[in-house]
Amino acid sequence: MKIFIVTIYNSLNAGAYLQAYALSAFLKRLGFEACFLKTKARKPFLRSMVSIMRSVMRFRFKEACFQLTKLWNFWKAVRRFTTCSLSATSERDVFVFGSDEIWNISRKDIRDYPVLYGEGIPRGYWASYAPTINNTSLEDLKANRGFVESLNKFDKISVRDKHSQDCLSVVTKKDVS
């Protein structure tokens, strides 16, 4: 059985990377074939290059060198992940959404990528593993119909905090653990 992990695996955030790595390693240890779905939700190379150029323009060469080293090490680490495109999916597959802030729709860089909550993904079996809405309000959730409609397609929803559990239980009318 193939499991597609829908998360932000390529964020230059060590915590996000480690959460993605742990989930993938756990699924593989259970004997599943797991890969990260390419969502294009982060562009760490572009952001890093802009930051490096700013440092160079300010004559902060030591800072630029540190950022370049960090980016190089990050790319080496991300290459360890097995990734796959949406075209490789089917309705027989399992999709695990999470963890991290992939449902924090109060952030534009999350809201602009509805694939993180299921839009455009074949139905299959959908489950979430420890995502959070962070500081997104109940009103913001209710106002985003696409988000709520997508969550209502989930077979199982689990989240990592009480605020997410309370709000998502209200908007989906599902048992959120």
N, C-alpha and C positions, 0 to 999 in steps of 0.2 A: 504494500500500500504506500502510495506517495503522499507526503504531507507537505503542503506549501505554507511557509511561515510568512505572514503579512505583517511586517514591522519596519521600522527605520533602522536597518542593520548597518548602514554606512554613514552614521552620524559621527562626527569627530568628538563625540562625548564618550568618555570611557565607560560610564555607567550603562548607557544605551548599548554600546558594543558588548559589554560583558553579559547583559541580560539576553541579548540575541544569541550570543555564543552558548550560554548555559542552556537555553531552551533547545537549540539545535543539537547540542551534545547529548542532552537527556533523551530526546526523541531517537537519535541514532543508537544510543545505548539500549533502548527498548527494541531495537531491530527495525525501525522504520527508515525509509528513505526520505530524508528531509531536505528541502531547499528553500532559499529565500526568494520570494517573489520580487522581481525588479519593479519598483513602484515609481522611481525617479523623484521620490519625495524629498530628497536631500541632494544638494550639489556641493559636497564638501571641497572638492578640488577648486571650483570657481571661487568660493568664499575664502579659502585659504590663500589662493594666489592674490586676491585683492588685498588681503591683510598683509601678505608678504611685501607686495608692492608699496603699500602705504608705509611700512616700516623702512624700506629702502629709501623712499622719497624723504623720509624724516632723518635719514642717516643713522638709523638704529639697526646696524648690520648684525649685531649680536642677537637681537630680537628676531630679525628676519631669518637668520640661520637656525635659531631654535624652532621657529614655526615651520621651516622647510624640513627639518629633521623630524618633527612631529608628524607632518603630512606624509613623509616617506615611510615612516614606521607604521602609520595608520594604514596606508595602502597595502603594505606587506601583510598586515593582520587581516584586512578585509578580503584579500585574495584567498584566504583559507576557506572562506564560505562558499558553499555551493549555491549558485543563483540560477534562476530560471525565469523565462518570460511568461507573460500571460497566455501566449499562444500554446504553451506546453500543458495547459490545464484542461480538465474536462469535468463534467458533472459527476464523475465517480470519485473525485479526489476529496481529500480532507484539507480544510483551510483553518489554520490556527492564527488568530489575530492577536498580536501583543508580543511583548508587554510594552512598557513605557507609556508615553503620553500620546499614543496614536489616536485617541478619541478626544483630545483637548481641542475642541473646535473653536474655542475662543482665540486660538492662535491661527493667524492667517496661513502660516506655512504648514499647518495640518489641514485646515478647512479647504485649502486649494487642492488637496489630494484625496478626494472621496474614495479612492481605491482602498485607503486605510480602514474604512469601515464597510467595504464590500461592494461599492458601486463598480460595475463592469466585470465582476468576477463570477464565473459560473456557479450555480447554486451548490452543488456538492454537499458536504457536511461542514457546517461552519461552527466553530467554537472560539471563544476568546480565552486568553490566558493573561491575567493580570494587567490589562490596560487601565488607564486612568483618564478621567475627564479633567483632572486637576481642578482649576478654579472656574471651570465653565459652570454657569448658573443653570438652574432648571428652566428658566425663561429662554435662555439661549438655545437649549436643547429643543424645546418645544417649537421654537421659531425655525429650526432647520429640519424641514420635513424629510429631505433626502436622507439625513442622518438617522432619523427615527425609523423611517421605512426600511432602511438597510438593517438596522439592529433587530427589527421584528422578524427578519429572515433567519436569524441565528438559531441554531439548534440548542446551544448552551452558551450562557454568558457568565463569566466569572471576572471579577475586577479586583484591584489590589487595595482599595480603600473604601471606607464607609460612605463618604460623600458620593463617590461614583455609584456605589450600590444603591443608595437611597434615590438619587436622581434618575438612574436608568430603570429602576423598578417602576417608577411613576410613569415615565414616558413610554416604556415598552409593555407594561402590564405583565412582565415575565418575572419568574423567580431568578433573581440575580444573586449569585453567591460571591 
